[in-house]
Amino acid sequence: MEKKMSFMQAVLIGGLVTGIGVIMFSLIGYITDLMYEPWFSYLAYIILFVGIVYGSKLVREKCNNGSLSYAQGLGAGTLISVITGILSGLFTIMLFKVIDPDITNRIIEIQTEKMLERGMAEEQIEMAMEMSKNFMNPVLMMFYAIIGHSFFGFIFSLITSAIVKKEPVVNLFTETEE
């Protein structure tokens, strides 16, 4: 007999699996230097989308006897996204504070090179880099990770809930009237 789990247990598992997937993807990007490419960060949202589908199906199958309302799917997906954002944010703090404390300087160098290639003036670049430094605070970046994952996760959940939802089967022949 298959063991049931609570809604929060299933959401937590979905969030942990998705968060670990995003962290592994980020590590690959860091190791290969692809993380500095703008298109690379967008690919992480594919992992978030797949994780929401996985977590929503887990809720449907392990908590609700094979059924899932649109609202339950939306809630599960959004919570999975928040958990993923928290894990991603914690990894960001670890990356910037422990793994590679010099990463901020490297990011600024790369951004400066790209701006020079576009023909921007030195004073414009300096002003842009000063503003960028203000946003590269790891704690702020964690906050951005949570907000970003939650926002996009909510949007994705609006879509995935329509796909994953499954109304309960009602057997009209076994119900009795009183």
Backbone as a chain_set.jsonl record, in Angstrom:
{"seq": "MEKKMSFMQAVLIGGLVTGIGVIMFSLIGYITDLMYEPWFSYLAYIILFVGIVYGSKLVREKCNNGSLSYAQGLGAGTLISVITGILSGLFTIMLFKVIDPDITNRIIEIQTEKMLERGMAEEQIEMAMEMSKNFMNPVLMMFYAIIGHSFFGFIFSLITSAIVKKEPVVNLFTETEE", "coords": {"N": [[0.837, -1.179, 0.0], [0.553, 2.177, -0.849], [2.12, 4.942, 0.652], [0.624, 7.875, 1.867], [1.237, 11.398, 1.673], [1.496, 14.604, 3.277], [0.222, 17.744, 2.026], [2.11, 19.822, 2.381], [4.458, 18.32, 2.787], [4.817, 17.152, 0.249], [5.071, 19.462, -1.326], [7.377, 20.537, -0.189], [9.269, 18.559, -0.844], [9.136, 18.786, -3.658], [10.049, 21.455, -3.919], [12.634, 21.252, -2.802], [13.892, 19.422, -4.552], [13.715, 20.867, -6.956], [15.095, 23.213, -6.227], [17.66, 22.155, -5.698], [18.241, 21.292, -8.262], [18.376, 23.785, -9.62], [20.542, 24.917, -8.257], [22.597, 23.102, -8.934], [22.675, 23.544, -11.681], [23.476, 26.231, -11.639], [26.015, 25.924, -10.509], [27.295, 24.5, -12.559], [27.246, 26.487, -14.494], [28.906, 28.357, -13.226], [31.348, 26.959, -13.051], [31.946, 26.546, -15.759], [32.102, 29.103, -16.693], [29.896, 30.092, -17.996], [27.968, 31.413, -16.658], [28.241, 34.101, -16.875], [27.125, 34.826, -19.18], [24.326, 36.363, -20.602], [22.084, 34.868, -21.596], [22.275, 32.438, -20.333], [21.29, 32.46, -17.681], [18.569, 32.521, -18.085], [17.932, 29.945, -18.787], [17.741, 28.574, -16.419], [15.165, 28.976, -15.626], [13.737, 27.126, -17.019], [14.273, 24.83, -15.603], [12.965, 25.51, -13.245], [10.291, 25.595, -14.179], [9.906, 22.891, -14.957], [10.304, 21.723, -12.461], [8.105, 22.704, -11.048], [6.017, 21.43, -12.384], [6.7, 18.765, -11.764], [6.517, 18.822, -8.896], [3.815, 19.548, -8.573], [2.509, 17.367, -9.728], [3.35, 15.465, -7.911], [2.015, 16.298, -5.598], [-0.606, 15.911, -6.513], [-0.688, 13.099, -6.936], [0.256, 11.898, -4.532], [-1.05, 13.097, -2.409], [-3.707, 13.744, -2.929], [-5.22, 11.62, -3.899], [-4.981, 11.296, -6.694], [-6.228, 13.531, -7.759], [-6.343, 17.055, -8.469], [-6.999, 20.341, -7.865], [-7.288, 23.444, -9.703], [-6.604, 25.654, -8.095], [-5.204, 24.39, -5.991], [-3.0, 23.429, -7.419], [-1.901, 25.845, -8.293], [-1.216, 26.999, -5.835], [0.606, 25.057, -4.856], [2.627, 25.154, -6.828], [3.506, 27.803, -6.57], [4.479, 27.835, -3.927], [6.525, 25.924, -4.185], [8.201, 27.381, -5.835], [8.935, 29.498, -4.149], [10.415, 28.113, -2.188], [12.449, 27.139, -3.833], [13.576, 29.597, -4.591], [14.557, 30.496, -2.116], [16.526, 28.543, -1.573], [18.184, 28.94, -3.817], [18.944, 31.576, -3.364], [20.375, 31.296, -0.938], [22.48, 29.75, -1.898], [23.63, 31.653, -3.586], [24.59, 33.537, -1.748], [26.499, 31.917, -0.512], [28.184, 31.423, -2.712], [29.174, 34.011, -3.298], [30.31, 34.79, -0.879], [31.812, 32.65, 0.233], [32.694, 30.555, -1.626], [33.75, 31.989, -3.873], [34.936, 34.808, -3.213], [35.884, 36.893, -4.795], [34.285, 37.183, -6.972], [32.521, 39.289, -7.544], [34.182, 41.377, -8.465], [35.105, 40.206, -10.827], [32.728, 39.99, -12.303], [32.133, 42.701, -12.634], [34.342, 43.492, -14.17], [33.852, 42.047, -16.549], [31.38, 43.15, -17.327], [32.204, 45.799, -17.723], [34.008, 45.494, -19.883], [32.19, 44.665, -21.884], [30.626, 46.97, -22.107], [32.519, 48.793, -23.019], [33.044, 47.66, -25.499], [30.657, 48.247, -26.752], [30.97, 50.885, -27.124], [30.57, 52.816, -25.147], [30.991, 55.79, -23.134], [33.696, 56.501, -20.868], [32.943, 57.752, -18.399], [30.224, 57.174, -18.286], [30.329, 54.414, -18.053], [31.66, 54.15, -15.588], [29.725, 55.258, -13.859], [27.617, 53.449, -14.259], [28.808, 51.11, -13.293], [29.202, 51.736, -10.603], [26.562, 51.836, -9.756], [25.873, 49.169, -10.252], [27.506, 47.826, -8.411], [26.209, 48.418, -6.036], [23.984, 46.793, -6.208], [25.034, 44.289, -6.077], [25.237, 43.125, -3.634], [25.339, 40.317, -1.631], [23.214, 39.599, 0.15], [21.113, 41.196, -0.734], [20.964, 40.093, -3.266], [20.06, 37.553, -2.622], [17.512, 38.166, -1.749], [16.478, 39.146, -4.178], [16.583, 36.757, -5.628], [14.662, 35.18, -4.316], [12.332, 36.743, -4.703], [12.295, 36.888, -7.531], [12.179, 34.128, -8.342], [9.781, 33.466, -7.085], [7.945, 35.185, -8.358], [8.166, 34.472, -11.152], [7.648, 31.781, -10.818], [5.013, 31.837, -9.921], [3.753, 32.798, -12.237], [4.426, 30.698, -14.008], [3.08, 28.692, -12.648], [0.442, 29.376, -13.039], [0.114, 28.482, -15.602], [0.989, 25.754, -15.522], [-0.773, 24.66, -13.678], [-3.171, 24.509, -15.016], [-2.544, 22.522, -16.793], [-1.791, 20.293, -15.226], [-3.9, 19.895, -13.51], [-6.558, 17.878, -12.253], [-9.673, 16.758, -12.014], [-11.567, 15.247, -9.34], [-12.788, 11.894, -9.66], [-16.136, 11.118, -9.88], [-18.272, 8.679, -8.884], [-21.292, 7.909, -9.902], [-22.912, 5.737, -9.528], [-22.426, 4.493, -7.098], [-23.198, 6.147, -5.099], [-25.581, 6.838, -2.587], [-28.964, 7.729, -1.998], [-30.606, 9.485, 0.567]], "CA": [[0.0, 0.0, 0.0], [1.346, 3.378, -1.015], [1.973, 5.875, 1.753], [0.231, 9.231, 1.515], [1.979, 12.455, 2.354], [0.733, 15.845, 3.391], [0.435, 18.745, 0.985], [3.373, 20.515, 2.637], [5.567, 17.398, 2.539], [4.984, 17.03, -1.198], [5.58, 20.747, -1.803], [8.758, 20.648, 0.277], [10.076, 17.678, -1.701], [9.201, 19.442, -4.973], [10.907, 22.634, -3.798], [14.021, 20.828, -2.587], [14.391, 18.837, -5.802], [13.864, 21.965, -7.916], [16.178, 24.068, -5.74], [18.937, 21.468, -5.932], [18.453, 21.352, -9.713], [18.811, 25.147, -9.969], [21.886, 25.083, -7.706], [23.525, 22.326, -9.773], [22.762, 24.287, -12.935], [24.296, 27.41, -11.348], [27.398, 25.458, -10.34], [27.814, 24.211, -13.898], [27.481, 27.796, -15.099], [30.069, 28.961, -12.576], [32.555, 26.204, -13.423], [32.206, 26.71, -17.195], [32.057, 30.548, -16.966], [28.697, 30.449, -18.765], [27.092, 32.247, -15.826], [28.411, 35.498, -17.252], [26.365, 35.034, -20.414], [22.935, 36.711, -20.238], [21.122, 33.83, -21.964], [22.417, 31.262, -19.48], [20.418, 32.538, -16.5], [17.191, 32.237, -18.488], [17.736, 28.493, -18.846], [17.375, 28.103, -15.074], [13.716, 29.022, -15.503], [13.226, 25.851, -17.535], [14.345, 23.92, -14.453], [11.87, 25.908, -12.353], [9.045, 25.157, -14.802], [9.84, 21.425, -14.845], [10.159, 21.427, -11.036], [6.718, 22.986, -10.657], [5.214, 20.321, -12.916], [7.018, 17.591, -10.947], [5.948, 18.988, -7.556], [2.352, 19.542, -8.665], [2.105, 15.972, -9.944], [3.587, 14.773, -6.645], [0.873, 16.652, -4.748], [-1.793, 15.254, -7.076], [-0.659, 11.643, -6.788], [0.562, 11.435, -3.168], [-1.868, 13.756, -1.377], [-5.109, 13.961, -3.287], [-5.794, 10.446, -4.572], [-5.002, 11.457, -8.145], [-6.926, 14.735, -8.22], [-5.709, 18.318, -8.103], [-7.748, 21.489, -8.384], [-6.452, 24.508, -10.253], [-6.111, 26.449, -6.967], [-4.173, 23.617, -5.302], [-1.823, 23.43, -8.286], [-1.331, 27.19, -8.249], [-0.581, 27.139, -4.521], [1.774, 24.172, -4.781], [3.669, 25.684, -7.702], [4.047, 29.037, -6.0], [5.296, 27.464, -2.758], [7.733, 25.274, -4.711], [9.037, 28.47, -6.342], [9.491, 30.221, -2.999], [11.461, 27.247, -1.625], [13.549, 27.172, -4.798], [14.198, 30.91, -4.473], [15.327, 30.537, -0.861], [17.733, 27.727, -1.763], [19.02, 29.626, -4.796], [19.5, 32.733, -2.679], [21.402, 30.828, -0.001], [23.64, 29.374, -2.713], [24.245, 32.897, -4.058], [25.379, 34.064, -0.631], [27.661, 31.045, -0.36], [29.072, 31.645, -3.848], [29.814, 35.319, -3.202], [31.029, 34.979, 0.388], [32.681, 31.532, 0.602], [33.295, 29.859, -2.763], [34.535, 32.912, -4.701], [34.708, 36.181, -2.756], [36.325, 37.848, -5.819], [33.389, 37.082, -8.128], [31.959, 40.603, -7.85], [35.149, 42.089, -9.303], [35.125, 39.575, -12.149], [31.489, 40.381, -12.982], [32.276, 44.106, -13.016], [35.293, 43.528, -15.3], [33.169, 41.548, -17.754], [30.396, 44.165, -17.717], [32.951, 46.954, -18.233], [34.485, 45.133, -21.226], [31.048, 44.671, -22.804], [30.224, 48.359, -22.324], [33.543, 49.392, -23.866], [32.825, 47.135, -26.851], [29.5, 48.959, -27.303], [31.359, 52.275, -27.374], [30.112, 53.735, -24.104], [32.006, 56.692, -22.584], [34.281, 56.061, -19.589], [32.167, 58.235, -17.259], [28.969, 56.4, -18.261], [30.674, 53.082, -17.55], [31.932, 54.273, -14.153], [28.452, 55.462, -13.178], [26.881, 52.176, -14.325], [29.469, 50.131, -12.423], [28.9, 52.116, -9.219], [25.194, 51.376, -9.487], [25.907, 47.698, -10.233], [28.109, 47.384, -7.136], [25.18, 48.529, -4.994], [23.046, 45.678, -6.343], [25.746, 43.02, -5.967], [25.283, 42.712, -2.242], [24.789, 38.952, -1.607], [21.93, 39.523, 0.849], [20.15, 41.735, -1.686], [20.825, 39.117, -4.349], [19.202, 36.492, -2.11], [16.164, 38.726, -1.792], [16.084, 39.14, -5.593], [16.358, 35.37, -6.039], [13.373, 34.755, -3.763], [11.281, 37.487, -5.398], [12.285, 36.477, -8.938], [11.657, 32.764, -8.46], [8.368, 33.474, -6.686], [7.165, 35.839, -9.402], [8.102, 33.626, -12.342], [6.995, 30.541, -10.413], [3.575, 32.091, -9.921], [3.342, 32.852, -13.647], [4.498, 29.327, -14.52], [2.042, 27.898, -11.977], [-0.822, 29.67, -13.714], [0.096, 27.628, -16.795], [1.106, 24.327, -15.191], [-1.966, 24.215, -12.945], [-4.173, 24.151, -16.024], [-2.094, 21.281, -17.43], [-1.678, 19.195, -14.257], [-5.131, 19.714, -12.718], [-7.36, 16.691, -12.551], [-10.835, 16.755, -11.12], [-11.833, 13.918, -8.783], [-13.776, 11.083, -10.364], [-17.325, 10.881, -9.071], [-18.983, 7.492, -9.349], [-22.704, 8.152, -9.625], [-23.616, 4.483, -9.246], [-22.213, 4.006, -5.742], [-23.753, 7.065, -4.118], [-26.94, 6.488, -2.165], [-29.788, 8.862, -1.578], [-31.253, 9.249, 1.855]], "C": [[0.883, 1.244, 0.0], [1.053, 4.36, 0.11], [1.602, 7.257, 1.23], [1.145, 10.215, 2.228], [1.104, 13.693, 2.416], [1.07, 16.765, 2.217], [1.797, 19.408, 1.162], [4.579, 19.607, 2.447], [5.855, 17.293, 1.044], [5.555, 18.315, -1.785], [7.044, 20.919, -1.411], [9.686, 19.774, -0.563], [10.232, 18.304, -3.088], [10.128, 20.648, -4.96], [12.369, 22.282, -3.618], [14.634, 20.267, -3.864], [14.65, 19.947, -6.826], [15.013, 22.882, -7.507], [17.546, 23.449, -5.962], [19.259, 21.47, -7.425], [18.962, 22.718, -10.151], [20.234, 25.391, -9.461], [22.912, 24.326, -8.546], [23.738, 23.03, -11.11], [23.656, 25.523, -12.75], [25.763, 27.041, -11.172], [28.045, 25.152, -11.685], [28.131, 25.525, -14.617], [28.703, 28.484, -14.527], [31.358, 28.284, -13.049], [32.941, 26.446, -14.88], [32.27, 28.173, -17.622], [30.877, 30.962, -17.835], [27.774, 31.367, -17.977], [27.193, 33.721, -16.173], [27.678, 35.836, -18.551], [24.902, 35.312, -20.055], [21.931, 35.597, -20.519], [21.146, 32.654, -20.999], [21.454, 31.292, -18.29], [18.965, 32.251, -16.848], [16.904, 30.738, -18.543], [17.343, 27.911, -17.483], [15.861, 28.098, -14.89], [13.053, 27.784, -16.112], [13.22, 24.823, -16.403], [13.219, 24.243, -13.481], [10.526, 25.42, -12.897], [8.863, 23.649, -14.64], [9.637, 21.025, -13.381], [8.747, 21.669, -10.53], [5.802, 21.878, -11.16], [5.427, 19.077, -12.064], [6.339, 17.686, -9.577], [4.432, 18.955, -7.554], [1.816, 18.133, -8.891], [2.297, 15.151, -8.673], [2.44, 15.053, -5.677], [-0.369, 15.901, -5.215], [-1.812, 13.764, -6.749], [-0.505, 11.175, -5.34], [-0.336, 12.019, -2.09], [-3.359, 13.696, -1.669], [-5.747, 12.8, -4.047], [-5.968, 10.656, -6.076], [-5.752, 12.665, -8.647], [-6.177, 15.973, -7.728], [-6.525, 19.449, -8.716], [-6.767, 22.522, -8.925], [-5.818, 25.311, -9.114], [-5.02, 25.704, -6.199], [-2.883, 23.586, -6.114], [-1.122, 24.778, -8.28], [-0.604, 27.42, -6.927], [0.679, 26.303, -4.402], [2.919, 24.733, -5.61], [4.324, 26.933, -7.144], [4.923, 28.739, -4.791], [6.596, 26.777, -3.179], [8.712, 26.348, -5.191], [9.689, 29.261, -5.211], [10.626, 29.407, -2.379], [12.68, 27.238, -2.537], [14.3, 28.497, -4.709], [15.049, 31.037, -3.221], [16.622, 29.744, -1.023], [18.707, 28.393, -2.734], [19.687, 30.847, -4.168], [20.584, 32.369, -1.692], [22.661, 30.407, -0.751], [24.366, 30.619, -3.208], [25.111, 33.511, -2.967], [26.638, 33.229, -0.455], [28.681, 31.27, -1.485], [29.853, 32.948, -3.683], [30.651, 35.499, -1.94], [32.075, 33.891, 0.665], [33.432, 30.953, -0.602], [34.212, 30.786, -3.554], [34.267, 34.354, -4.283], [35.099, 37.251, -3.786], [35.384, 37.898, -7.024], [32.787, 38.431, -8.514], [32.89, 41.386, -8.765], [35.185, 41.524, -10.715], [33.874, 39.956, -12.951], [31.591, 41.828, -13.472], [33.251, 44.251, -14.186], [34.615, 43.115, -16.599], [32.146, 42.573, -18.247], [31.081, 45.391, -18.32], [33.449, 46.682, -19.653], [33.357, 45.195, -22.251], [30.591, 46.1, -23.107], [31.239, 49.091, -23.205], [33.374, 48.945, -25.314], [31.655, 47.841, -27.536], [29.779, 50.437, -27.534], [30.86, 53.265, -26.347], [31.282, 54.576, -23.594], [32.452, 56.186, -21.212], [33.433, 56.491, -18.389], [30.819, 57.525, -17.15], [29.223, 55.021, -17.67], [30.913, 53.13, -16.045], [30.641, 54.426, -13.355], [27.644, 54.158, -13.14], [27.489, 51.145, -13.384], [29.252, 50.457, -10.945], [27.5, 51.653, -8.827], [25.158, 49.855, -9.381], [26.458, 47.174, -8.921], [27.091, 47.417, -6.004], [24.222, 47.341, -5.02], [23.719, 44.322, -6.18], [26.011, 42.621, -4.523], [24.636, 41.323, -2.16], [23.438, 38.828, -0.909], [20.823, 40.092, -0.047], [19.9, 40.747, -2.817], [19.967, 37.937, -3.905], [17.743, 36.944, -2.159], [15.644, 38.722, -3.229], [15.795, 37.727, -6.086], [14.995, 34.876, -5.554], [12.229, 35.433, -4.511], [11.167, 37.019, -6.851], [11.717, 35.089, -9.141], [10.167, 32.722, -8.111], [7.495, 34.079, -7.778], [7.022, 34.935, -10.627], [7.438, 32.287, -12.034], [5.49, 30.683, -10.373], [3.049, 32.105, -11.356], [3.349, 31.439, -14.246], [3.39, 28.461, -13.929], [0.662, 28.159, -12.555], [-0.996, 28.756, -14.927], [0.063, 26.152, -16.404], [-0.122, 23.807, -14.457], [-3.072, 23.807, -13.9], [-3.834, 22.819, -16.683], [-2.206, 20.089, -16.475], [-2.981, 18.923, -13.515], [-5.91, 18.489, -13.196], [-8.473, 16.639, -11.526], [-11.054, 15.343, -10.57], [-12.926, 13.199, -9.577], [-14.939, 10.817, -9.416], [-18.062, 9.696, -9.686], [-20.448, 7.647, -8.94], [-23.452, 6.889, -9.209], [-23.421, 3.969, -7.833], [-22.768, 4.947, -4.683], [-25.195, 6.686, -3.823], [-27.683, 7.754, -1.773], [-30.448, 8.503, -0.262], [-32.535, 9.993, 1.959]], "O": [[1.843, 1.337, 0.765], [-0.101, 4.583, 0.475], [2.195, 7.747, 0.269], [1.745, 9.898, 3.255], [0.108, 13.811, 1.702], [2.068, 16.579, 1.52], [2.554, 19.54, 0.2], [5.625, 20.069, 1.99], [7.012, 17.341, 0.627], [6.429, 18.265, -2.649], [7.854, 21.392, -2.207], [10.77, 20.21, -0.949], [11.337, 18.347, -3.629], [10.908, 20.841, -5.892], [13.246, 22.921, -4.2], [15.766, 20.601, -4.213], [15.69, 19.956, -7.485], [15.816, 23.283, -8.35], [18.484, 24.134, -6.368], [20.417, 21.63, -7.811], [19.881, 22.804, -10.965], [21.043, 26.003, -10.158], [23.984, 24.856, -8.838], [24.862, 23.099, -11.607], [24.491, 25.822, -13.603], [26.65, 27.76, -11.632], [29.202, 25.501, -11.921], [29.168, 25.648, -15.269], [29.457, 29.125, -15.259], [32.331, 28.952, -13.4], [34.125, 26.54, -15.202], [32.474, 28.456, -18.803], [30.862, 32.076, -18.358], [26.904, 32.023, -18.549], [26.32, 34.506, -15.804], [27.624, 36.995, -18.962], [24.306, 34.563, -19.281], [21.004, 35.407, -19.732], [20.148, 31.948, -20.859], [20.871, 30.267, -17.934], [18.206, 31.785, -15.998], [15.762, 30.314, -18.366], [16.685, 26.872, -17.414], [15.329, 27.318, -14.101], [11.927, 27.442, -15.751], [12.276, 24.045, -16.265], [12.584, 23.332, -12.949], [9.712, 24.887, -12.143], [7.797, 23.186, -14.236], [8.884, 20.095, -13.091], [8.249, 20.928, -9.683], [4.909, 21.435, -10.438], [4.467, 18.409, -11.681], [5.669, 16.748, -9.146], [3.823, 18.4, -6.64], [0.796, 17.75, -8.318], [1.51, 14.25, -8.385], [1.951, 14.14, -5.012], [-1.097, 15.326, -4.405], [-2.84, 13.23, -6.332], [-1.081, 10.155, -4.961], [-0.384, 11.499, -0.976], [-4.175, 13.606, -0.752], [-6.724, 13.0, -4.768], [-6.973, 10.247, -6.658], [-5.905, 12.823, -9.858], [-5.478, 15.94, -6.715], [-6.718, 19.505, -9.931], [-5.571, 22.474, -8.637], [-4.626, 25.615, -9.161], [-4.024, 26.306, -5.798], [-1.793, 23.705, -5.554], [0.107, 24.845, -8.263], [0.497, 27.971, -6.905], [1.702, 26.777, -3.907], [4.057, 24.783, -5.144], [5.539, 27.105, -7.232], [5.995, 29.326, -4.643], [7.648, 27.024, -2.59], [9.918, 26.23, -4.974], [10.854, 29.646, -5.305], [11.686, 29.956, -2.078], [13.814, 27.319, -2.065], [15.53, 28.515, -4.747], [16.135, 31.616, -3.257], [17.694, 30.222, -0.652], [19.915, 28.405, -2.496], [20.862, 31.116, -4.418], [21.605, 33.052, -1.609], [23.776, 30.67, -0.3], [25.596, 30.638, -3.246], [26.23, 33.952, -3.227], [27.726, 33.774, -0.269], [29.887, 31.304, -1.241], [31.063, 32.978, -3.905], [31.602, 36.281, -1.936], [33.111, 34.174, 1.265], [34.661, 30.873, -0.592], [35.339, 30.408, -3.874], [33.47, 35.049, -4.914], [34.683, 38.403, -3.657], [35.67, 38.595, -7.998], [32.566, 38.688, -9.698], [32.439, 41.994, -9.736], [35.284, 42.273, -11.687], [33.965, 40.216, -14.151], [31.184, 42.14, -14.592], [33.012, 45.047, -15.094], [34.789, 43.766, -17.629], [32.057, 42.836, -19.446], [30.603, 45.955, -19.304], [33.328, 47.54, -20.528], [33.539, 45.713, -23.353], [30.21, 46.403, -24.237], [30.861, 49.913, -24.039], [33.536, 49.738, -26.242], [31.659, 48.015, -28.754], [28.938, 51.159, -28.07], [30.738, 54.452, -26.65], [32.429, 54.128, -23.617], [31.692, 55.535, -20.495], [33.219, 55.704, -17.467], [30.324, 57.298, -16.045], [28.423, 54.521, -16.88], [30.436, 52.267, -15.308], [30.476, 53.805, -12.305], [27.061, 53.811, -12.113], [26.761, 50.386, -12.744], [29.132, 49.549, -10.123], [27.279, 51.15, -7.726], [24.482, 49.312, -8.508], [25.948, 46.197, -8.373], [27.101, 46.557, -5.123], [23.707, 46.93, -3.98], [23.033, 43.3, -6.149], [26.93, 41.85, -4.248], [23.49, 41.165, -2.581], [22.599, 38.033, -1.333], [19.726, 39.536, -0.111], [18.768, 40.582, -3.271], [19.225, 37.374, -4.71], [16.859, 36.189, -2.562], [14.501, 38.338, -3.474], [14.87, 37.518, -6.871], [14.262, 34.229, -6.302], [11.266, 34.776, -4.906], [10.064, 36.781, -7.343], [10.87, 34.884, -10.009], [9.389, 32.026, -8.764], [6.428, 33.548, -8.09], [5.913, 34.663, -11.085], [6.748, 31.721, -12.883], [4.765, 29.762, -10.747], [2.021, 31.496, -11.651], [2.394, 31.035, -14.91], [2.828, 27.605, -14.613], [-0.191, 27.272, -12.564], [-2.103, 28.316, -15.237], [-0.777, 25.391, -16.887], [-0.476, 22.636, -14.596], [-3.823, 22.871, -13.627], [-4.728, 22.074, -17.086], [-2.658, 19.012, -16.865], [-3.157, 17.843, -12.95], [-5.907, 18.134, -14.375], [-8.235, 16.494, -10.327], [-10.763, 14.358, -11.25], [-13.856, 13.82, -10.091], [-14.747, 10.35, -8.293], [-18.428, 9.716, -10.861], [-20.788, 7.527, -7.763], [-24.517, 6.975, -8.598], [-24.168, 3.095, -7.394], [-22.81, 4.599, -3.503], [-25.933, 6.265, -4.714], [-27.094, 8.717, -1.281], [-30.802, 7.349, -0.021], [-33.216, 9.911, 2.981]]}, "num_chains": 1, "name": "protein.A"}
